[in-house]
Amino acid sequence: MTKKVYTKPELKSEAFVPQTHVAACGDSGTVYKFTCNAPRGTLYYFRDKPASGSHPTIGDRGIWLGNYHPCSAFHEAEAQSGFYWGYVDYNHNQIFEKNELVIVWRGQKGWEGHATKNLDINSWETAKS
């Protein structure tokens, strides 16, 4: 017969370290506040490039949204309503080039185009809805 050995119970824990970035799917109830201030021009966006991810590559082609005129409005938008990388095509060649990068919000209805040159979404004012 084998002898049983007493093992003292241990409690292991680790400290929670918050990430500096939270993906949009985890931002439920978060409202981002930004100003529609990108310069006027033809606006494109990348449907497969959320603004919470990596930038598009120089030379990529986005999806045309139309002629953009900044409304200069201060918008409040749900995190899950969709922020994408995009560009304002200043030289009308239809491809993304250096210094054209913007963050595009498709608006409350999903078909509008609002854009900002403030590319650090983590620096935007936020609120909980």
C-alpha positions as CSV (number, residue, x, y, z in Angstrom):
1,M,0.0,0.0,0.0
2,T,1.3,3.5,-0.9
3,K,1.4,6.2,1.6
4,K,-0.4,9.4,0.8
5,V,1.6,12.6,1.2
6,Y,0.0,15.8,2.4
7,T,0.4,18.7,0.0
8,K,-0.2,22.2,1.4
9,P,-2.7,24.1,-0.8
10,E,-1.3,27.1,-2.6
11,L,-3.0,30.2,-3.9
12,K,-1.4,31.5,-7.1
13,S,-2.4,34.9,-8.5
14,E,-1.0,37.3,-11.0
15,A,-1.4,41.0,-11.3
16,F,-3.8,42.3,-13.9
17,V,-2.0,44.6,-16.3
18,P,-4.3,46.6,-18.5
19,Q,-3.5,47.0,-22.2
20,T,-2.9,50.4,-23.6
21,H,-5.3,49.6,-26.5
22,V,-8.7,48.0,-26.5
23,A,-10.2,46.6,-29.7
24,A,-13.4,48.1,-30.9
25,C,-15.3,44.9,-30.1
26,G,-14.5,45.4,-26.4
27,D,-15.5,49.1,-26.4
28,S,-19.2,48.5,-26.2
29,G,-20.8,51.6,-24.7
30,T,-17.8,53.8,-25.4
31,V,-18.4,57.0,-27.3
32,Y,-15.5,58.6,-29.1
33,K,-15.5,62.4,-29.6
34,F,-13.6,63.9,-32.5
35,T,-13.7,66.8,-34.9
36,C,-14.3,66.3,-38.7
37,N,-11.3,68.3,-39.8
38,A,-9.4,66.5,-42.6
39,P,-8.7,68.8,-45.6
40,R,-11.2,68.8,-48.5
41,G,-10.7,66.3,-51.3
42,T,-11.7,62.8,-52.6
43,L,-12.2,60.5,-49.7
44,Y,-11.4,56.8,-49.6
45,Y,-11.4,54.2,-46.8
46,F,-10.2,50.7,-46.2
47,R,-13.1,48.4,-45.1
48,D,-10.6,45.8,-44.0
49,K,-8.5,48.2,-42.0
50,P,-10.1,49.3,-38.7
51,A,-8.4,52.3,-37.1
52,S,-7.6,50.1,-34.1
53,G,-5.2,48.1,-36.4
54,S,-2.2,48.6,-38.6
55,H,-2.0,51.4,-41.2
56,P,-2.6,50.7,-44.9
57,T,0.5,50.3,-47.1
58,I,1.6,53.2,-49.4
59,G,0.2,52.4,-52.9
60,D,-2.9,50.6,-51.6
61,R,-6.3,51.5,-53.2
62,G,-9.2,52.2,-50.9
63,I,-13.0,52.2,-51.4
64,W,-14.3,55.5,-52.9
65,L,-16.6,57.5,-50.6
66,G,-17.0,60.6,-52.7
67,N,-16.0,64.2,-52.6
68,Y,-15.3,65.1,-49.0
69,H,-15.9,68.5,-47.4
70,P,-15.0,68.8,-43.7
71,C,-18.1,69.7,-41.8
72,S,-15.9,70.9,-38.8
73,A,-18.5,69.4,-36.5
74,F,-17.6,67.8,-33.2
75,H,-19.0,64.3,-33.5
76,E,-19.8,61.7,-30.8
77,A,-19.7,58.2,-32.2
78,E,-20.2,54.8,-30.7
79,A,-17.0,52.8,-30.8
80,Q,-18.8,50.0,-32.6
81,S,-20.1,52.2,-35.3
82,G,-16.9,51.8,-37.3
83,F,-13.7,53.8,-37.6
84,Y,-11.4,52.9,-40.5
85,W,-8.1,54.0,-42.0
86,G,-8.6,56.0,-45.1
87,Y,-7.1,58.8,-47.1
88,V,-8.0,62.0,-48.8
89,D,-6.6,61.8,-52.4
90,Y,-5.1,65.2,-52.9
91,N,-3.4,64.5,-56.2
92,H,-6.3,62.5,-57.7
93,N,-4.3,59.3,-58.5
94,Q,-6.7,57.1,-56.5
95,I,-4.0,55.4,-54.4
96,F,-2.9,56.0,-50.9
97,E,0.3,58.1,-50.6
98,K,2.3,59.6,-47.7
99,N,0.6,62.5,-45.8
100,E,-2.9,61.5,-47.0
101,L,-3.8,59.3,-44.1
102,V,-7.0,60.0,-42.1
103,I,-9.4,58.1,-39.8
104,V,-12.8,57.8,-41.4
105,W,-16.1,57.4,-39.6
106,R,-19.0,56.2,-41.7
107,G,-21.6,58.1,-39.8
108,Q,-24.6,57.0,-37.8
109,K,-26.3,55.5,-41.0
110,G,-23.1,53.8,-42.2
111,W,-22.9,55.5,-45.6
112,E,-21.6,59.0,-44.7
113,G,-17.9,60.0,-44.7
114,H,-16.4,62.0,-41.9
115,A,-12.7,62.2,-41.5
116,T,-10.1,63.5,-39.0
117,K,-6.4,64.1,-39.2
118,N,-6.1,63.3,-35.5
119,L,-4.6,59.8,-36.1
120,D,-4.2,58.8,-32.4
121,I,-7.6,57.4,-31.6
122,N,-6.4,56.7,-28.0
123,S,-5.9,60.4,-27.4
124,W,-9.6,61.2,-28.3
125,E,-12.0,62.2,-25.6
126,T,-14.3,59.4,-24.6
127,A,-17.5,58.8,-22.6
128,K,-19.6,55.9,-21.7
129,S,-23.1,55.7,-23.2
